[in-house]
Amino acid sequence: MNQANIGKFISELRKEKNMTQLELANKLGITDRAISKWENGVSQT
């Protein structure tokens, strides 16, 4: 999977669970900006 596909996958799963980026970030112990970067294919980490 490339970064764009992974980001789309994360976004779709998050939305299926009716979660915001901030809620997901809090569960993972990271920032919502990291989630945004992942979903937009900007960063691998």
C-alpha positions as YAML, in Angstrom:
chain: A
units: angstrom
residues:
- id: 1
  name: MET
  ca: [0.00, 0.00, 0.00]
- id: 2
  name: ASN
  ca: [1.24, 3.48, -0.76]
- id: 3
  name: GLN
  ca: [0.85, 6.52, 1.48]
- id: 4
  name: ALA
  ca: [-2.26, 7.81, -0.28]
- id: 5
  name: ASN
  ca: [-4.05, 4.46, 0.04]
- id: 6
  name: ILE
  ca: [-3.08, 4.09, 3.69]
- id: 7
  name: GLY
  ca: [-4.32, 7.61, 4.42]
- id: 8
  name: LYS
  ca: [-7.62, 6.94, 2.71]
- id: 9
  name: PHE
  ca: [-7.97, 3.66, 4.63]
- id: 10
  name: ILE
  ca: [-7.33, 5.37, 7.98]
- id: 11
  name: SER
  ca: [-9.78, 8.14, 7.15]
- id: 12
  name: GLU
  ca: [-12.52, 5.72, 6.08]
- id: 13
  name: LEU
  ca: [-12.16, 3.58, 9.21]
- id: 14
  name: ARG
  ca: [-12.13, 6.64, 11.46]
- id: 15
  name: LYS
  ca: [-15.29, 8.00, 9.84]
- id: 16
  name: GLU
  ca: [-17.03, 4.59, 10.06]
- id: 17
  name: LYS
  ca: [-16.46, 4.78, 13.83]
- id: 18
  name: ASN
  ca: [-17.80, 8.37, 13.88]
- id: 19
  name: MET
  ca: [-14.54, 9.62, 15.35]
- id: 20
  name: THR
  ca: [-12.84, 12.95, 14.84]
- id: 21
  name: GLN
  ca: [-9.15, 13.17, 14.12]
- id: 22
  name: LEU
  ca: [-8.68, 14.53, 17.64]
- id: 23
  name: GLU
  ca: [-10.51, 11.57, 19.22]
- id: 24
  name: LEU
  ca: [-8.40, 9.09, 17.28]
- id: 25
  name: ALA
  ca: [-5.23, 10.98, 18.13]
- id: 26
  name: ASN
  ca: [-6.09, 10.92, 21.83]
- id: 27
  name: LYS
  ca: [-6.65, 7.15, 21.72]
- id: 28
  name: LEU
  ca: [-3.26, 6.68, 20.05]
- id: 29
  name: GLY
  ca: [-1.43, 9.19, 22.23]
- id: 30
  name: ILE
  ca: [-0.42, 11.42, 19.32]
- id: 31
  name: THR
  ca: [-1.50, 14.78, 17.91]
- id: 32
  name: ASP
  ca: [-4.45, 15.37, 15.62]
- id: 33
  name: ARG
  ca: [-1.99, 16.99, 13.22]
- id: 34
  name: ALA
  ca: [-0.24, 13.64, 12.86]
- id: 35
  name: ILE
  ca: [-3.56, 12.00, 11.97]
- id: 36
  name: SER
  ca: [-4.21, 14.72, 9.42]
- id: 37
  name: LYS
  ca: [-0.77, 14.21, 7.86]
- id: 38
  name: TRP
  ca: [-1.34, 10.45, 7.67]
- id: 39
  name: GLU
  ca: [-4.75, 10.86, 6.06]
- id: 40
  name: ASN
  ca: [-3.39, 13.34, 3.53]
- id: 41
  name: GLY
  ca: [-0.36, 11.22, 2.70]
- id: 42
  name: VAL
  ca: [2.07, 13.86, 3.94]
- id: 43
  name: SER
  ca: [3.92, 11.77, 6.52]
- id: 44
  name: GLN
  ca: [4.64, 8.10, 7.17]
- id: 45
  name: THR
  ca: [5.07, 8.58, 10.93]
...
